[in-house]
Amino acid sequence: MRLLPSFVALALALLASADSFLSPYRVHERRGHIPAGWSYDRKHDNEAVIPLRFALKQSNIDAIGDYLMEISHPESATYGKHWTAGEVFRKFSPSAESIGAVLTWLEENGFDSSRAKLTRNRGWIEVQATVEEAEHLLQTEYHVYSHETGHEHVACDSYHLPEHVQSHVDFVTPTVHFDAKISKRTTSDSPEGIARSVGQPGQGTYPKTTGEVQSLLTQLEDCDQQITPICLRALYGLVYEPLAADKNSYGIVEYTPQAYLQSDLNMFQSTFSPDLVGVAPNMVSIDGGYAQTEYTGFEYNGESDLDLEYAMNLVTAAQPITLYQAGDMVEGASFNNFLDAIDGTYCTFEGGDDPTQDAIYPDPYGGGYEGPEDCGTAKPTNVISTSYSYNEADLTPFYTARQCSEYAKLGLMGVTVLYSSGDYGVAGNGGYCLTSNGTYSLNGTIFNPSFPGTCPYITSVGATQVNPNSTVLEPEGACEQVIYSGGGFSNYFAMPDYQKTAVDYYLTNYYPQYPPDIWNASGTSRGFPDIAANGANYVVAIDGTFELVYGTSCSSPVSGAILTMVNDARLAVGKSPIGFINPTIYSPSFAGVFNDITMGGNQGCGTAGYTAVPGWDPVTGLGTPNFPKLLAKWLLLP
């Protein structure tokens, strides 16, 4: 007999209700310390209203890695058979049971259907609650914290959920999470009133400069002093003219106020690729993002100018570049705001946003973008490169896991996602390391890995250099000029199966001689980076002058350009894009297609860091791309 939906809902509600009377409360999330820059201010007012949001657990999410391997491993019969967005939604949408369990529990606690709202496509349940109600519901106490910038934030130290509800909820906000958009400290030249998002000067990973180039060197023999496009083509064998540009796509992600200047692009291309003079990227504005010109100079133009000048040059004028410009000048944006725009499933029926971490649109503070949040409005390109990162410890395990799953879904749909691995070796952004109580310190000794670099469903890109007094015909070393390649082992994510053989070999033959309390010595955690590319001495046109630039911010867009050309060759012969590349590049069939890096290290946290050795290592990963070998191997795959 077929039950009517109303009877099914009633049965679920009765079951959840019966469980709730017997179900003890358990700690769901706990924060061990107050993040750097914040201090306790006061107990929050009991009558104040806060927007409680419950992120519902996604169906089948524990198997997402298996699904991704089925279409990404070169020995799989379904390699390259990517999913549609609809298939992704149907597989991972939260279940009716989860929705029913949480709604029933809320109703038992005074939040009836007029107050508890399921978001449009089932990802979140939202209620407006007084502090007193929220404290009773979550068995916690809310406080107001002040940041040294003057911002205030509402949070608790921990919160509890009934045991029968826990399995249906990823996390609740606002609770233990702190606003990751706030930088450690403001700078005197920051625009007044701008929220401190990932694009803000001094926030997260950003390129470094040693200043203006006094004399431009453009010959191959000078690549140890200045990197230009000709150096990169020689280093990685990138000699290729696109054949399927109309089918192919490459996207660069920038976060306002970081912005390019067309005059800088023209200056660079007039020297290195005259046919690109006057060519602009195809901009996709996300949540009010635009190429602002109110603030200029290296801190505002360095990242975007670097990314676009080299990406556009290396894929040639035949292949247009998409620029995803995220966030307005007031609120900025986070990685999740970008993900919302390129994949509507994330914000409309999975609800990955956390308002304590992600910008909220329309801008609630006034003066910023007043349109609706962009959600599913931008098509993801085949390859997406992002040169920004957080410290993994900035965010909670639940938050990072949910975002990491979204990168897996992009992989399922055939998208290659690259992130720079960081510029401070084994230390976190700004050179901060962790202490034994979990706080940040420049004098800390515990290694501080980056995120999303530690997510096993993205490709993390480290940095190399042409060693001093060496040529492009000699092996590169790990970058040890101005920056150190970010790398190490995750404290949140387990080692993926595709990486196990390579990392086990490293740990067996080159085990780091550090005490196990300063790095994740378990032997079971995700290692990063996966690959590397040159990150030192780049000549970049910035605000009307050529400057020398350093960072994994250089390495990621260059790697993305090379992989975009691999995609072009596959698309030209009727094959699919390469999608999530990690299972392929770690497979035995791809052994030797990267240039192994065996010199240098990534010092930080008062140590020499890890060392580049034969095979994979947590400094340069598998090595730098060899385009002819990669192309030949990928063309053999279906």
Order of alpha helices (4+ residues) and beta strands (2+ residues): alpha-beta-beta-beta-alpha-alpha-alpha-beta-beta-alpha-beta-beta-beta-alpha-beta-beta-alpha-beta-alpha-beta-alpha-beta-alpha-beta-beta-alpha-beta-beta-beta-beta-beta-beta-beta-alpha-beta-beta-beta-beta-alpha-alpha-beta-beta-alpha
